[in-house]
Amino acid sequence: MHQDQNTATTSDAVTDPSVERAVRQALADHGRLTVDAAEVAPTADLYTLGLTSHATVNVMLAVENDLDAEFPDSVLNRATFASVDGIVAAAALATS
């Protein structure tokens, strides 16, 4: 299976646990999830857990602010923000 070069992988982010902490904190503060963000499985569908388009923007901005980084335009899509793993991988790209 060919991976699109614009698609981030979770292995990019495994080396820095602060990225996942920032993502989970942003989800807890801004995601409006129906469950505790700390307990969400890395691959769970965040949209089925209550994440909305508006909340996605707030989560992204909070992560960018916390990590002093900017998400690349290439990852700004619904699929990126559908899971913790997706957001972590995109945030890792933003910090590299």
Secondary structure, DSSP 4 states (H G I P E B T S, - for coil): -PPPTTS--GGGTTT-HHHHHHHHHHHHHHS--SS-GGGS-TTS-TTTTT--HHHHHHHHHHHHHHHT----GGG-STTGGGSHHHHHHHHHHHH-
